[in-house]
C-alpha cells in the first residue's frame, strides 16, 4: 500500500496503477512514466521523486518493468548526444569534381 509520500508524488496514481496491469510491457511503462513526469511539471525534482517511488515499489516488485523504468528515472533525463546532421562545407572531406 502506498503511503502519503508516495501519494503526493503520484497523485493521479499512474505509477501505482502500472503495477496492477497484468502483462504490462516495458514500452507501456515508459509511456506511463513519461505521462507522470510531464504531469509533475518539476523536471528538477524528477530523479528524486522517481527514487522515492522506487523505494516504495521495488521490494514488492523487483522484476516488474515499471521498477526498471523507475531505476532509469532516478538517474534523470539526459539530452541525447548529437549524432549525424549537416557537415560544414569547406572541410577536407569535400570532394572536388
C-alpha positions in Angstrom: 0.0 0.0 0.0 1.3 3.5 -0.8 1.9 6.0 1.9 1.3 9.7 1.9 4.7 10.5 0.5 4.1 8.1 -2.4 0.6 9.5 -2.9 2.0 13.1 -3.0 4.5 12.1 -5.7 2.0 10.1 -7.7 -1.3 12.0 -7.1 -3.0 10.5 -10.2 -1.9 7.0 -9.3 -0.2 6.4 -12.6 2.9 4.6 -11.3 0.9 2.6 -8.7 -1.7 1.6 -11.3 1.0 0.4 -13.7 2.0 -2.3 -11.1 -1.6 -3.6 -11.3 -1.8 -4.1 -15.0 -1.2 -7.7 -15.9 1.4 -8.3 -18.6 2.3 -4.6 -19.0 5.3 -4.1 -21.3 8.4 -2.0 -20.7 7.3 0.3 -23.5 4.0 0.9 -21.8 5.7 1.5 -18.5 8.0 4.1 -20.2 4.9 5.8 -21.6 3.2 5.9 -18.2 6.4 7.2 -16.6 6.6 10.0 -19.3 3.0 11.0 -18.6 3.7 11.0 -14.9 6.9 13.2 -15.4 5.1 15.6 -17.7 2.2 15.9 -15.2 4.6 16.7 -12.4 6.0 19.8 -14.2 9.0 19.6 -11.9 11.9 18.3 -14.0 14.5 19.2 -11.4 12.8 17.0 -8.8 12.0 14.1 -11.1 15.0 11.9 -10.3 14.5 12.3 -6.5 10.8 11.6 -6.9 11.5 8.5 -9.0 13.9 7.3 -6.3 11.3 7.7 -3.6 8.7 5.9 -5.7 11.2 3.2 -6.5 11.9 2.7 -2.7 8.1 2.1 -2.2 7.6 -0.4 -5.0 11.0 -2.2 -5.6 10.8 -4.6 -2.7 7.4 -5.9 -3.7 8.0 -5.9 -7.4 11.8 -6.3 -8.1 11.3 -7.8 -11.6 8.4 -5.6 -12.8 9.1 -3.4 -15.9 7.9 -0.3 -14.1 10.6 -0.9 -11.4 13.2 -0.9 -14.2 11.8 2.3 -15.6 11.9 3.9 -12.1 15.5 2.8 -11.8 16.3 4.6 -15.0 14.2 7.6 -14.0 16.1 8.1 -10.8 19.2 8.8 -12.9 17.3 11.7 -14.5 16.6 12.6 -18.1 19.6 13.4 -20.2 19.6 15.1 -23.6 20.7 12.6 -26.2 24.1 13.1 -27.7 24.1 14.8 -31.1 24.6 12.4 -33.9 24.8 13.0 -37.6 23.5 16.1 -39.2 24.8 18.5 -41.7 28.5 18.9 -42.4 30.0 22.3 -42.9 31.3 23.0 -46.4 34.9 23.6 -47.0 36.1 20.6 -44.9 38.8 18.2 -46.0 36.1 15.6 -46.7 34.6 17.6 -49.5 35.3 16.1 -52.9 36.2 18.3 -55.8 34.6 17.4 -59.1 
